[in-house]
């Protein structure tokens, strides 16, 4: 039985319940000779005589009846799996868009935003550029500035501070700096290092996450959000908060989408998550 395919077992079901090849052909669209050959092959695979063939059609033999009972159980299990999968696919989706650093923070505190018990699915988009709500690129966006226009609902969140960080074991005489490349830097914090006239940049990268790992690895100093740098035990601040880089975070949603219950739930949870870590975002208390 282990080599009997599910397709052949389903075809067997049509022959067994329809009383012959013609009925099975009408149900499946296959030709009667093709079905007959596949039933012979199924009997060879199972090593059992499944039918008593006669002028009135295909009658089930004893082994055929036992197989039919088992196929019915398999069909019920398959339907249950299909229904279970269908329930997931019908759940509504909430998509969020945030920069690389905020996306990482949300992932680290995911239970505060979504759990498997929620009756909706989530899509997490990492987007360091702005989000176009006109084309529903996301239902909720975490922004660095207050939107000046658009059919959006906004909620002021926390202040986000930045500072220079270095590896805890970093040699203080080392003057190397790390930065995002000029072709990928988008925010003032991204650009700050290479805009300093006397900083010796010996390494640069194209992604914020790699910037973090290079700083932690000891390649040089670099700018990070305090809510990222202060949570990493392998990093220490190499200077005070850079006031010019502090910005207010805004939670933004398309005005139509925010009426959806699941979107409102995620907005409220994000707002609560950020508020619970307000001091960390503001760089007021380094975590140890």
Backbone torsions as a table, in degrees:
resi	resn	phi	psi	omega
1	UNK	NA	-22.4	-173.1
2	UNK	-64.9	-21.2	-178.8
3	UNK	-97.3	-0.3	178.6
4	UNK	-73.9	126.8	-178.4
5	UNK	-80.2	153.7	178.5
6	UNK	-64.4	-33.8	178.2
7	UNK	-62.1	-42.5	179.8
8	UNK	-69.7	-34.8	177.7
9	UNK	-67.1	-38.1	176.1
10	UNK	-66.5	-38.4	177.8
11	UNK	-64.9	-39.5	174.5
12	UNK	-57.3	-40.5	179.9
13	UNK	-59.0	-44.2	-179.3
14	UNK	-65.4	-38.3	178.7
15	UNK	-67.7	-44.3	-175.9
16	UNK	-66.7	-41.8	-177.4
17	UNK	-84.4	-21.5	-180.0
18	UNK	-92.2	-12.8	177.4
19	UNK	83.6	10.4	177.9
20	UNK	164.9	-178.6	-175.3
21	UNK	-72.0	-35.9	-176.4
22	UNK	-64.0	-44.7	179.3
23	UNK	-64.1	-40.7	178.7
24	UNK	-65.1	-38.5	178.8
25	UNK	-63.5	-40.5	179.5
26	UNK	-65.4	-32.5	-177.9
27	UNK	-80.8	-31.1	-171.9
28	UNK	-107.7	-20.3	-176.4
29	UNK	84.6	-1.5	176.4
30	UNK	-85.2	158.5	178.4
31	UNK	-77.6	152.7	179.2
32	UNK	-59.2	-44.8	178.1
33	UNK	-59.0	-39.1	178.9
34	UNK	-63.3	-44.1	179.6
35	UNK	-64.0	-41.6	178.5
36	UNK	-58.9	-42.6	179.8
37	UNK	-65.1	-38.4	-178.5
38	UNK	-71.4	-31.7	176.6
39	UNK	-69.9	-37.5	174.9
40	UNK	-62.3	-41.9	179.2
41	UNK	-65.0	-37.8	178.7
42	UNK	-64.3	-39.7	177.9
43	UNK	-64.1	-37.9	178.3
44	UNK	-66.4	-40.2	-179.2
45	UNK	-66.5	-43.2	-177.9
46	UNK	-80.0	-20.8	-177.0
47	UNK	72.2	22.7	-177.5
48	UNK	-129.7	151.3	171.0
49	UNK	-88.6	113.6	-172.7
50	UNK	-93.9	-25.1	-175.0
51	UNK	-129.8	151.5	164.2
52	UNK	-105.5	110.2	-173.5
53	UNK	-90.2	133.3	-179.8
54	UNK	-153.2	179.4	-177.9
55	UNK	-64.1	-21.5	-179.2
56	UNK	-91.5	-0.2	178.3
57	UNK	128.3	-161.9	-179.8
58	UNK	-100.2	112.2	176.0
59	UNK	-98.7	142.5	-177.9
60	UNK	-72.3	130.2	169.1
61	UNK	-79.4	174.7	-178.9
62	UNK	-58.7	-46.2	179.1
63	UNK	-65.3	-33.3	177.4
64	UNK	-64.6	-38.9	178.2
65	UNK	-65.8	-40.0	178.5
66	UNK	-65.1	-39.1	177.8
67	UNK	-66.6	-39.7	179.6
68	UNK	-60.5	-41.1	178.1
69	UNK	-60.6	-39.5	-179.5
70	UNK	-72.2	-37.6	178.8
71	UNK	-64.7	-37.3	177.4
72	UNK	-61.7	-40.0	176.9
73	UNK	-64.1	-40.0	178.2
74	UNK	-64.8	-38.4	179.1
75	UNK	-64.8	-40.7	178.5
76	UNK	-62.8	-41.1	178.1
77	UNK	-65.4	-40.7	179.4
78	UNK	-64.2	-40.0	178.2
79	UNK	-64.9	-40.0	179.3
80	UNK	-62.5	-40.9	177.8
81	UNK	-65.3	-42.2	179.9
82	UNK	-63.4	-42.1	178.8
83	UNK	-64.8	-41.3	179.5
84	UNK	-62.5	-43.8	178.1
85	UNK	-65.6	-39.7	-179.8
86	UNK	-63.6	-33.2	178.4
87	UNK	-62.0	-39.5	179.0
88	UNK	-66.2	-44.5	-175.3
89	UNK	-68.2	-19.5	179.3
90	UNK	-90.3	-6.3	178.6
91	UNK	-68.1	140.6	177.9
92	UNK	-66.8	158.7	-178.1
93	UNK	-113.8	139.8	170.4
94	UNK	-118.3	121.1	179.4
95	UNK	-107.0	135.8	177.3
96	UNK	-118.3	148.7	176.1
97	UNK	-128.6	128.6	-179.9
98	UNK	-149.3	161.4	177.7
99	UNK	-69.0	171.9	-173.9
100	UNK	-58.7	-41.5	-177.1
101	UNK	-68.9	-45.9	-178.9
102	UNK	-67.7	-36.9	176.3
103	UNK	-59.9	-41.3	178.3
104	UNK	-64.0	-42.1	179.8
105	UNK	-63.0	-42.7	178.4
106	UNK	-61.7	-43.1	178.9
107	UNK	-62.1	-37.2	179.7
108	UNK	-70.4	-19.7	-178.9
109	UNK	-124.8	39.0	-170.2
110	UNK	-60.5	-35.9	-177.4
111	UNK	-61.7	-20.1	177.3
112	UNK	-80.9	-13.4	-176.5
113	UNK	-110.8	-40.5	-177.3
114	UNK	-153.8	144.7	174.0
115	UNK	-132.2	160.7	179.1
116	UNK	-60.6	-15.6	179.7
117	UNK	-81.5	-11.6	-179.5
118	UNK	-68.4	146.0	-177.7
119	UNK	-91.5	36.4	174.4
120	UNK	-152.1	159.7	178.0
121	UNK	-102.1	162.4	-178.1
122	UNK	-123.5	144.5	169.9
123	UNK	-124.2	122.4	-177.2
124	UNK	-106.6	111.1	-179.1
125	UNK	-104.5	129.6	173.1
126	UNK	-95.0	117.8	-173.3
127	UNK	-142.2	106.8	-179.3
128	UNK	-83.6	-10.0	174.4
129	UNK	-97.8	179.4	-179.8
130	UNK	-72.7	159.5	-178.7
131	UNK	-107.1	135.3	178.5
132	UNK	-95.4	106.4	-179.5
133	UNK	-75.9	-16.8	179.5
134	UNK	-58.5	-40.2	-178.4
135	UNK	-101.8	18.0	176.2
136	UNK	52.7	46.3	176.8
137	UNK	-63.4	-24.1	174.6
138	UNK	-160.1	157.4	175.9
139	UNK	-84.8	-33.3	-178.7
140	UNK	-133.4	136.8	177.4
141	UNK	-128.5	142.1	173.3
142	UNK	-99.7	114.6	-172.0
143	UNK	-110.9	156.2	177.4
144	UNK	-89.2	-9.1	-178.4
145	UNK	-148.1	160.5	-179.6
146	UNK	-75.4	126.8	177.9
147	UNK	-62.2	138.3	-178.8
148	UNK	-93.9	-13.8	-178.0
149	UNK	-156.1	174.8	177.7
150	UNK	105.2	157.5	179.5
151	UNK	-84.2	73.3	-173.4
152	UNK	-130.4	155.2	171.1
153	UNK	-107.3	138.5	-175.2
154	UNK	-126.7	151.8	175.3
155	UNK	-139.1	123.2	177.6
156	UNK	-69.3	137.5	-179.6
157	UNK	-118.2	-131.2	-171.2
158	UNK	-99.0	165.9	171.4
159	UNK	-86.5	139.3	-177.4
160	UNK	-115.0	119.7	-178.4
161	UNK	-105.7	159.5	178.6
162	UNK	-130.7	154.6	176.1
163	UNK	-151.4	169.1	175.3
164	UNK	-86.4	135.6	-179.2
165	UNK	-125.6	156.7	175.3
166	UNK	-146.2	163.5	176.0
167	UNK	-61.0	145.0	-179.4
168	UNK	-59.2	-29.7	179.7
169	UNK	-99.6	22.4	-173.9
170	UNK	-71.9	138.8	177.6
171	UNK	-75.5	117.5	-176.0
172	UNK	-62.5	-20.8	179.3
173	UNK	-82.5	-7.8	179.8
174	UNK	-77.3	124.8	-176.4
175	UNK	-102.4	12.1	-177.2
176	UNK	-73.6	144.3	176.7
177	UNK	-125.5	155.4	178.7
178	UNK	-123.3	143.1	-178.4
179	UNK	-146.8	161.8	164.4
180	UNK	-71.6	151.2	178.3
181	UNK	-68.1	154.1	-178.4
182	UNK	-64.1	-22.5	-178.7
183	UNK	-82.4	-14.6	-179.2
184	UNK	-116.3	-12.6	-179.8
185	UNK	-69.6	129.6	-177.8
186	UNK	-122.4	-33.2	-175.5
187	UNK	-99.2	162.5	175.2
188	UNK	-55.7	-36.1	179.1
189	UNK	-67.6	-36.7	177.1
190	UNK	-61.7	-37.2	-171.9
191	UNK	-91.4	-12.8	-169.2
192	UNK	-57.0	-45.9	-173.8
193	UNK	-64.0	-48.3	-176.4
194	UNK	-78.1	-5.5	174.2
195	UNK	-89.3	-7.3	176.3
196	UNK	-80.9	125.4	-170.1
197	UNK	-68.3	-23.4	-172.4
198	UNK	-117.7	21.7	179.5
199	UNK	-94.5	133.1	-177.7
200	UNK	-91.5	97.6	-178.7
201	UNK	-88.4	112.8	-178.1
202	UNK	-105.3	-10.6	178.3
203	UNK	-144.3	139.2	171.6
204	UNK	-143.2	161.8	-174.1
205	UNK	-145.2	173.7	-176.1
206	UNK	-104.9	-6.1	-178.4
207	UNK	-130.5	143.7	177.1
208	UNK	-58.8	-39.1	-178.0
209	UNK	-62.3	-40.1	178.6
210	UNK	-68.2	-33.9	175.4
211	UNK	-57.7	-46.1	178.6
212	UNK	-58.4	-48.4	-176.8
213	UNK	-66.9	-34.0	178.2
214	UNK	-67.6	-40.8	177.7
215	UNK	-64.4	-47.2	-179.4
216	UNK	-63.1	-32.3	-179.8
217	UNK	-76.4	-7.4	176.2
218	UNK	93.6	15.6	-178.7
219	UNK	-73.1	-20.1	-179.4
220	UNK	162.9	-176.6	176.2
221	UNK	-89.1	155.8	177.7
222	UNK	-163.5	165.5	-177.6
223	UNK	-91.0	132.4	176.0
224	UNK	-136.1	154.3	169.4
225	UNK	-62.8	143.2	-178.1
226	UNK	-63.9	-29.5	-179.1
227	UNK	-72.8	-12.1	172.7
228	UNK	-95.9	-53.9	-175.3
229	UNK	-64.7	-39.2	-175.8
230	UNK	-73.8	-16.1	178.9
231	UNK	-89.2	-10.2	-176.9
232	UNK	-96.5	114.2	-177.2
233	UNK	-63.7	-24.8	-177.4
234	UNK	-82.4	0.7	-179.9
235	UNK	-118.5	152.0	171.8
236	UNK	-133.9	156.1	176.7
237	UNK	-73.3	140.8	178.2
238	UNK	-109.9	19.1	-179.7
239	UNK	171.5	175.3	-178.9
240	UNK	-75.4	173.6	173.2
241	UNK	-58.9	136.4	178.4
242	UNK	-89.8	99.6	-171.2
243	UNK	-57.1	-36.8	-176.3
244	UNK	-65.3	-16.8	-177.5
245	UNK	-97.1	-5.5	-179.0
246	UNK	-71.3	134.5	178.2
247	UNK	-137.3	164.3	175.6
248	UNK	-94.7	134.7	177.9
249	UNK	-86.7	140.6	179.0
250	UNK	-126.5	136.8	173.4
251	UNK	-99.7	118.8	-171.4
252	UNK	-122.0	138.5	177.2
253	UNK	-139.4	149.7	173.6
254	UNK	-62.4	136.1	-173.3
255	UNK	-60.5	-31.4	178.3
256	UNK	-74.0	-41.1	-176.0
257	UNK	-69.4	-29.8	-175.1
258	UNK	-67.4	-12.7	177.2
259	UNK	-75.6	-18.1	178.5
260	UNK	-69.7	131.8	-176.6
261	UNK	-55.8	-42.1	-176.7
262	UNK	-68.3	-32.2	177.5
263	UNK	-69.3	-41.9	177.7
264	UNK	-62.4	-38.6	179.2
265	UNK	-61.4	-47.0	-178.2
266	UNK	-66.4	-39.8	177.2
267	UNK	-58.9	-47.5	-178.9
268	UNK	-63.6	-38.8	-179.5
269	UNK	-69.7	-40.5	177.4
270	UNK	-63.1	-44.3	179.7
271	UNK	-60.1	-42.6	179.8
272	UNK	-67.7	-40.1	178.8
273	UNK	-60.4	-49.1	-179.1
274	UNK	-65.1	-40.1	-179.9
275	UNK	-64.4	-36.5	179.1
276	UNK	-64.2	-22.9	-179.3
277	UNK	-116.7	32.8	-175.5
278	UNK	-57.9	-43.4	-179.3
279	UNK	-65.2	-38.2	179.0
280	UNK	-63.7	-44.9	179.4
281	UNK	-64.0	-36.9	-177.8
282	UNK	-80.2	-4.2	178.6
283	UNK	71.9	24.6	-175.2
284	UNK	-85.6	-23.9	-177.0
285	UNK	-142.8	99.4	176.7
286	UNK	-58.7	133.7	177.3
287	UNK	-81.0	142.7	178.0
288	UNK	-129.9	NA	NA
